[in-house]
Amino acid sequence: MSDAAQPTAAEVRAAAEAIKTALDRHLAAVERRSGEDDPAVYEAFNQLAAAAEVYDELLYDRYDEVTPFEIPGAEDALPPYAGPEEPNAISVLIRRDYAVAEPQRLLAQAQRVEAAEYELVGAADDEGAGTVPGALGILFGEFEPDEIASRHKEFGLEEGDSTLWVTAADEPAEPGEWLEAPFEQVDPQRVVCRFDVSAVFDEDVSDGIDEEDELEFDGISDEDEDLESLDADR
């Protein structure tokens, strides 16, 4: 950024004062809160987050410094629930991320599934289990997502973040109504609850026992466990 475009010291100071004001408003809203999902607290939280973001940007642009804290923005928090008190229907939205850690293991598992189906139907896809996209299609077509999640190591996958949202609806959707765009038009105010799993939340420190030691203590190694799982499938 050029010097002409940099914020002035007065602008940075004004942004700092805005944070102080937003902090006072947030504390006052918390002290007066009427319940767990008080809209006034939610609004004050968003105002504080916005003020902090502006200050952080100006501080960096002017002085090449950052703040030692981070306040999540409004997009990171759900608004208070405003759906029906007694929902007639719910939708469960699930996202699970995986890294393809061992492509050869993934391909081998898909080839086993494909070979078993070939014996039954007498036809096989020459390219299906020979590529990673084809193998993923075979495995996710054969196993339920929950089984994939519980056996992900067997399939050469490594777990990433996951989230589950339960949203309320007035009536069940018509069959086939949302299949073209299943995750669009989600109203955040109708989210009954959500559950997030992420490595950024895992701050527990082991008590001096690493994973390898723990597996040896159990009398089985990770490799042996995987081989036994593969044998059990035969």
Sequence and secondary structure as in RCSB ss.txt:
>XXXX:A:sequence
MSDAAQPTAAEVRAAAEAIKTALDRHLAAVERRSGEDDPAVYEAFNQLAAAAEVYDELLYDRYDEVTPFEIPGAE
DALPPYAGPEEPNAISVLIRRDYAVAEPQRLLAQAQRVEAAEYELVGAADDEGAGTVPGALGILFGEFEPDEIAS
RHKEFGLEEGDSTLWVTAADEPAEPGEWLEAPFEQVDPQRVVCRFDVSAVFDEDVSDGIDEEDELEFDGISDEDE
DLESLDADR
>XXXX:A:secstr
  GGGS  HHHHHHHHHHHHHHHHHHHHHHHT  STT HHHHHHHHHHHHHHHHHHHHHHHHHS   S     GG
GS     S SS SEEEEEEEEEEEE  HHHHHHHHHHHHHHHHHHHS   TTGGGSHHHHHHHHHHHS HHHHHH
TTTTTTEEEEEEEEEEEEESS   TTSSTTSTTSS  GGGEEEEEEE GGG     SS  HHHHHHHTT  HHHH
HHHHHHHH 
